Amino acid sequence: MNRDLTILLIEDDEDDYEITRETIEEIPGASVSLEWIEAYEPGIERLSSGDFDICFVDYRIGGRTGLEFIRMARDNGVLVPLVLLTGVGQHDIDVAATEAGASDYLDKSELDARTLERTIRYSIAHAEAMKALAGKTELLSTTLENAGAGIAAIEEDGLCTARNSRFDMMLDTLAGEEGAAQDADKTAHLIDRIADSLDAAEYGEIEIGNPEDGVIYAVSRTDTPRGGAVYVSIDVTQQRAMQKSILLAKSDAEAASRAKSSFFANVSHELRTPLHGIIGFSDLIVREEVSPTIDEYANQINASGKSLLNVINTVIAFSRIESGQHVFNDETIFDLRHFVLDVVKPICSASPDRDVTVTVTVDPSIEALLIDKYALRMIVESLFENAMRFSADPATVDIDIKLDARGAATMAFADNGIGIPLDKQERVFDPFYQADDTLGRSYEGVGLGLPLVRLLATIHDSTVSLVSDGEKGTEVIVVLPVERTRLIEYDSDVSENAATGT
């Protein structure tokens, strides 16, 4: 034994002290500092200082026993290895010493240096192992108690071997009374109830709540390899309250949206009826022989009325589609180039003073698109009107319908207009948002063109994106899914020029 040792001996007989001291001195290679205490209370006090590597305790200490001494030392949290010395080797004393917390038991009549050295060595090693184990146990206990969830470990036989206070709080909530988790039988019964509920749960989780205080726990279970289980309970009260608030807000928003749609539906008749009268009578005035001034006024009234009617129709259409009031039916639309031109030409004709060049190109391998005809018309109309509105003369608009790498049809509308600032390119898809929101903006519109296109595209499982350097030119791309694209077989040596100018 090559280490310095400090040993405490609790012994009321001086002769036995001398014998023990001499035996210790015979241990080879040992450097020992031995301290002798004759009485019980001073021995307990001295031992509690923690200055010793090992303590030997006589079976008799005055009118008390070494077993009492060992029990009291352990109750006081003393971790120093304690060895009981007795003059008579008896099995029942050996067992009692172990139960009291002794590290070993030695018969004085058989005491020698070899036996003593082995006892010291093993007792100290055992104490160090127990100390390390106690540290890990304390760490585990602290971690378990301070975990953010209730945790309980259940053995295969149903015995709960460990649980924290958070799990007890959940059990109290389940029982509906305070202190329910402190009763072992009731605890086992409650855990059995939880196990039965989890067995029947569809997603392996149940919720336990108390209607009085509103506390809600989500409880789940994970089976262990040896047949046991670990139960976890999480307080989800705030989470459920937040979800309830979100659902309520969603319900309120949906109600507001329905009210908005109802308002637009009701007001549309009130607005459009007098507008039709204004437009109709201005048409009649223009046809009559009137002075040039009245003719000019009538034309301005007519143009303004039609412009306002177009705005109202756009708002109403968006509202009806957004609220799901419009029913869409997929159709197979052939001759896409002709379809696009039928939409584009009237828009160009309505602005004879504009200098606009339109190019429409269609991939010849695309035979048709499967989409609602009304929706496709509104998409083309909205994107083309946007391109014209935000482009100064001479304006150019390129409409290109082709296939992407996956075989999906893409419709790209590119213009040479003012472009869209980078920080506003996503916002322009918000209803009624204007990239230029100043009162003196140069361009008309209510901010529903791109939102309407995205809404219609989403209904048809399609996507919309835009590309702009923020200063000049914008390209808006609508990508339809592959299943909405119908292709034809064609000779690769034959190419079709599908471009045209309007």
Buried (B, 14 or more C-beta within 10 A) or exposed (E): BEEEBBBBBBBBBEEBBEBBBEBBEEBEEBEBEBEBBBBBEEBBEBBBEEEBBBBBBBBBBEEBBBBBBBBBBBEEEBBBBBBBBBEEEEEEBBEBBBEBBBBBBBBBEEBEBEBBBEBBBBBBEEBEEBEEEEEEEEEEEEEBEEEEBBBBBBBEEEEBEBBBEBBBBBBBBBBEEEEBBEEEEBBBBBBEBBBEBBEEBEEEBBEBBBEEEEBBBBBBBEEEEEEBBBBBBBBBBEEBEEEEEEEEEEEEEEEEBEEEBEEBBEEBEEBBEEBEEBBEBBBEBBEEEEEEEEBEBBBEBBEBBBEBBBBBEBBBBBBBBBBEEBEBEEBEBEEBBEBBBEBBEEBBEEEEEBEBEBBBBBBBBBBBBBBBBBBBBBBBBBBBBBBBBBBEEEBBBBBBBBBEEEEBBBBBBBBBBBBBBEEBBEBBBEBEBBBEEEEEEEEEBBBBBBBBBBBBBEBBEBBBBBBBEBEEBBBBBBBBBEEBBBBEEEEEEEEEEBBEEB
